[in-house]
C-alpha cells in the first residue's frame, strides 16, 4: 500500500544513515507475504536479507555459512498463531507449517530470512503466483520455502534472543515498554533539551528534545516525542508521538499520534495523527 510521502522519505533516510541505498516498492493488494516480497522483484538477486516490518528483534544475525539460507525462529507458547518449522538434529529445517491448529512445532518463524541466492526464492514466489497456489486465501512464503527445501536447498533455523511484536496497539505499547527497559542502562533517554517542571518521572521513560512537561507524573514505560506538551497529567505505559498536547489526562496503555490534542481523563486511549478529544 501507500504509506505516504513523509514515511517513505523517512525510510530512505534510515537506509542512507546505515550506508545502504533505499528503494520503495508497493503492494497494492493484501495478497500475502509471498506476493509482498515478489513486489520487490528488481532487488531479489544475489545475497538477500528479508525482514518483516511489524516486529523488532534482538539476535546475532550471522547467517549460517554452510547453509543455502537461514531463517530465524523463536520458541513460543502459542504456535498455532504462527508459521512454524520442524528441524533435524543439526538444526536444518525439515518442514514448514503455516498456522496449524494441530501442534507440530513450537519454533515460530519470526520474519527474518537470509538467502545466498535470492533468484531461487524469486522463482519459487513467481511459481506460486503463476499457478495461483494459495494458503488461507493468500500467497504464503512458507509454501515457497517448502518448495525450495524439497529441491535440495539446505535452510538452517537460527534462534533469536528477543522478538517484539508491533501488530496492534497492545503489542506496540508492550514493545515500547520492553525497548525502554533494554535501553535505560545504555542510553540517555531523557533529553537535556526537554523542559521538565514540577514533575515526577518514573523510569524508564523516553522524553524527546523540545518536549515540555509541567505538573505531571510520567512513567514508568512512557515515550514522549519531541516538542510534545504535557500538563497536569498522569501517564504510564503509553506512547505519545511528536508535536502533540495533553492536558488534565490520565492515560495507561495508550497510543497518541502526532499533532494530536487530548484534554481530560480518558484511560486506554488510542488516537491517530491530527486527532482531538475532550472529556
C-alpha positions as CSV (number, residue, x, y, z in Angstrom):
1,X,0.0,0.0,0.0
2,X,0.9,3.7,0.0
3,X,2.4,4.8,3.4
4,X,2.6,8.5,2.4
5,X,5.4,10.6,1.2
6,X,6.7,11.5,4.6
7,X,7.0,7.9,5.7
8,X,8.8,6.9,2.5
9,X,11.2,9.8,2.8
10,X,12.0,8.8,6.4
11,X,12.6,5.1,5.3
12,X,15.0,6.3,2.7
13,X,16.8,8.4,5.2
14,X,17.2,5.5,7.6
15,X,18.7,3.4,4.8
16,X,21.1,6.2,4.0
17,X,22.2,6.5,7.6
18,X,23.0,2.8,7.6
19,X,25.1,3.2,4.4
20,X,22.6,1.5,2.2
21,X,20.6,2.6,-0.9
22,X,16.9,2.5,-0.2
23,X,14.1,1.7,-2.6
24,X,10.4,1.7,-2.1
25,X,8.1,-0.9,-3.6
26,X,4.3,-1.0,-3.2
27,X,2.0,-4.0,-2.7
28,X,-1.3,-2.6,-4.0
29,X,-3.4,-5.6,-2.7
30,X,-3.1,-7.6,0.5
31,X,-2.3,-10.9,-1.2
32,X,0.1,-12.4,1.4
33,X,3.8,-12.5,2.3
34,X,5.0,-14.2,-0.9
35,X,3.3,-11.7,-3.1
36,X,4.6,-8.8,-1.0
37,X,8.2,-10.0,-1.3
38,X,7.8,-10.5,-5.1
39,X,6.7,-6.9,-5.4
40,X,10.4,-6.1,-4.8
41,X,11.5,-8.4,-7.6
42,X,14.1,-5.9,-9.0
43,X,16.0,-6.3,-5.7
44,X,15.8,-10.1,-5.5
45,X,19.2,-11.0,-6.7
46,X,22.4,-12.2,-5.0
47,X,22.7,-12.5,-1.2
48,X,19.4,-11.2,0.3
49,X,18.1,-10.5,3.8
50,X,14.3,-10.2,4.2
51,X,12.8,-8.7,7.4
52,X,9.2,-8.1,8.1
53,X,8.5,-4.6,9.4
54,X,5.9,-5.2,12.1
55,X,8.3,-6.7,14.6
56,X,11.5,-5.7,16.4
57,X,14.4,-8.2,17.0
58,X,17.5,-8.7,19.1
59,X,19.7,-11.5,17.9
60,X,23.1,-12.5,16.3
61,X,22.2,-12.1,12.7
62,X,25.2,-14.0,11.3
63,X,23.9,-16.3,8.6
64,X,24.9,-20.0,8.7
65,X,27.9,-20.2,6.2
66,X,27.3,-23.8,5.2
67,X,23.6,-23.3,4.5
68,X,21.8,-22.0,1.4
69,X,19.6,-20.0,3.7
70,X,19.0,-19.1,7.3
71,X,15.6,-18.5,9.0
72,X,15.5,-17.0,12.5
73,X,13.0,-18.6,14.9
74,X,11.7,-18.2,18.4
75,X,10.2,-20.8,20.7
76,X,6.6,-19.7,21.6
77,X,3.8,-20.9,23.8
78,X,1.1,-20.4,21.2
79,X,2.5,-21.9,18.0
80,X,-1.0,-22.2,16.4
81,X,-0.8,-18.4,15.8
82,X,2.4,-18.6,13.7
83,X,4.1,-20.2,10.8
84,X,6.5,-22.8,12.4
85,X,9.3,-25.1,11.4
86,X,10.4,-28.6,12.3
87,X,14.2,-29.3,12.3
88,X,16.6,-32.2,12.3
89,X,19.3,-32.9,14.9
90,X,21.6,-30.4,13.2
91,X,19.1,-27.6,13.1
92,X,18.3,-27.8,9.4
93,X,14.6,-27.3,8.6
94,X,12.7,-30.4,7.5
95,X,9.1,-28.9,7.4
96,X,7.4,-25.6,7.1
97,X,3.8,-25.3,8.5
98,X,1.6,-22.2,8.3
99,X,-0.5,-21.6,11.5
100,X,-1.6,-25.2,12.1
101,X,-4.4,-25.8,14.7
102,X,-2.7,-29.1,15.5
103,X,0.7,-28.9,17.3
104,X,3.6,-29.7,15.0
105,X,6.4,-27.5,16.5
106,X,6.8,-24.5,18.8
107,X,9.6,-22.9,16.7
108,X,7.9,-19.8,15.2
109,X,9.2,-18.1,12.1
110,X,9.8,-14.5,13.3
111,X,10.1,-12.9,9.9
112,X,13.8,-12.7,9.1
113,X,15.2,-14.7,6.3
114,X,18.7,-14.8,4.6
115,X,19.3,-16.4,1.2
116,X,22.6,-16.8,-0.6
117,X,20.9,-16.7,-4.0
118,X,17.7,-14.6,-3.9
119,X,17.0,-15.6,-7.5
120,X,16.0,-19.1,-6.4
121,X,13.5,-17.6,-3.9
122,X,12.2,-15.2,-6.5
123,X,11.5,-18.0,-9.0
124,X,9.5,-20.0,-6.3
125,X,7.5,-17.0,-5.4
126,X,6.7,-16.4,-9.1
127,X,5.7,-20.1,-9.4
128,X,3.1,-19.6,-6.6
129,X,1.6,-16.6,-8.3
130,X,1.6,-18.1,-11.8
131,X,-0.1,-21.3,-10.6
132,X,-2.4,-19.5,-8.1
133,X,-1.2,-21.6,-5.1
134,X,-2.7,-20.1,-2.0
135,X,-2.9,-21.0,1.7
136,X,-5.9,-19.5,3.6
137,X,-6.6,-17.2,0.6
138,X,-3.1,-15.7,0.4
139,X,0.3,-16.5,-1.3
140,X,2.5,-17.6,1.6
141,X,6.2,-17.5,1.8
142,X,6.2,-20.8,3.7
143,X,4.9,-22.6,0.5
144,X,7.9,-21.2,-1.5
145,X,10.3,-22.2,1.3
146,X,8.8,-25.7,1.3
147,X,9.4,-26.0,-2.4
148,X,13.0,-24.8,-2.1
149,X,13.6,-27.3,0.7
150,X,12.2,-30.1,-1.5
151,X,14.5,-29.1,-4.3
152,X,17.5,-29.7,-2.0
153,X,18.3,-26.3,-0.5
154,X,19.7,-26.6,3.0
155,X,18.0,-24.0,5.2
156,X,19.1,-23.6,8.8
157,X,16.9,-22.5,11.7
158,X,18.7,-19.9,13.9
159,X,17.5,-18.8,17.4
160,X,16.6,-15.3,18.2
161,X,17.1,-13.6,21.6
162,X,14.2,-11.1,21.6
163,X,11.1,-10.9,19.5
164,X,8.8,-7.9,20.0
165,X,5.6,-7.6,18.1
166,X,4.1,-4.4,16.8
167,X,1.0,-5.7,15.1
168,X,-1.6,-3.9,17.3
169,X,-1.9,-1.2,20.0
170,X,-1.4,-3.6,22.9
171,X,1.6,-5.2,21.5
172,X,3.1,-1.8,20.4
173,X,2.7,-0.5,24.0
174,X,4.3,-3.7,25.4
175,X,7.1,-3.5,22.9
176,X,7.8,0.2,23.7
177,X,8.0,-0.8,27.4
178,X,10.5,-3.6,26.7
179,X,12.7,-1.3,24.5
180,X,12.8,1.3,27.2
181,X,13.8,-1.4,29.7
182,X,16.6,-2.7,27.4
183,X,17.9,0.8,26.7
184,X,17.7,2.5,30.1
185,X,21.2,1.5,31.2
186,X,22.7,2.0,27.7
187,X,21.4,5.4,26.6
188,X,20.3,8.8,27.9
189,X,16.5,8.5,27.4
190,X,15.5,11.9,28.8
191,X,16.8,14.6,26.6
192,X,18.6,17.5,28.2
193,X,16.7,19.8,25.8
194,X,13.4,18.8,27.3
195,X,11.8,21.3,29.7
196,X,10.5,19.4,32.8
197,X,8.9,21.5,35.5
198,X,7.5,20.2,38.8
199,X,7.1,16.6,37.5
200,X,7.8,13.1,38.8
201,X,9.5,10.9,36.2
202,X,9.4,7.2,37.0
203,X,11.9,5.4,34.8
204,X,12.3,4.0,32.3
205,X,10.9,6.8,30.1
206,X,11.9,8.5,26.9
207,X,11.4,12.2,26.7
208,X,12.4,13.8,23.4
209,X,14.1,17.1,22.8
210,X,11.9,20.2,23.0
211,X,9.2,18.4,25.0
212,X,7.6,20.5,27.7
213,X,6.3,18.7,30.9
214,X,4.6,20.5,33.7
215,X,2.9,19.4,37.0
216,X,2.7,15.8,35.9
217,X,3.6,12.2,36.9
218,X,5.1,10.3,34.0
219,X,6.1,6.7,34.0
220,X,7.0,4.0,34.1
221,X,7.4,3.0,30.4
222,X,6.3,6.2,28.7
223,X,7.7,7.6,25.5
224,X,7.0,11.3,24.7
225,X,8.0,12.6,21.3
226,X,9.9,15.8,20.5
227,X,8.0,19.1,21.1
228,X,5.0,17.4,22.8
229,X,3.5,19.4,25.7
230,X,2.2,17.6,28.8
231,X,0.4,19.5,31.6
232,X,-1.3,18.2,34.7
233,X,-1.3,14.6,33.5
234,X,-0.7,11.1,34.9
235,X,0.8,8.9,32.3
236,X,2.1,5.3,32.4
237,X,2.8,2.5,29.8
238,X,2.0,4.8,26.9
239,X,3.4,6.1,23.7
240,X,2.9,9.8,22.7
241,X,4.2,11.0,19.4
242,X,5.7,14.3,18.4
243,X,4.1,17.8,18.5
244,X,1.0,16.7,20.5
245,X,-0.6,18.3,23.5
246,X,-2.0,16.6,26.6
247,X,-3.8,18.4,29.4
248,X,-5.6,17.0,32.5
249,X,-5.2,13.5,31.2
250,X,-4.8,10.1,33.0
251,X,-3.6,7.6,30.5
252,X,-2.4,4.0,30.7
253,X,-1.7,1.5,27.9
254,X,-2.4,4.3,25.4
255,X,-1.1,5.5,22.0
256,X,-1.3,9.1,20.8
257,X,-0.4,10.1,17.3
258,X,1.5,13.2,16.1
259,X,-0.1,16.7,16.3
260,X,-2.9,15.3,18.5
261,X,-4.8,17.1,21.3
262,X,-6.1,15.3,24.4
263,X,-7.9,17.0,27.3
264,X,-9.5,15.0,30.1
265,X,-9.4,11.6,31.8
266,X,-9.7,9.0,29.1
267,X,-7.9,5.8,30.1
268,X,-6.8,3.2,27.5
269,X,-6.9,5.7,24.6
270,X,-5.7,5.2,21.0
271,X,-5.9,8.1,18.5
272,X,-4.0,8.9,15.4
273,X,-2.3,12.0,13.9
274,X,-4.1,15.3,14.0
275,X,-7.0,13.9,16.2
276,X,-8.5,15.8,19.1
277,X,-10.5,14.5,22.1
278,X,-12.1,16.3,25.1
279,X,-13.7,14.7,28.1
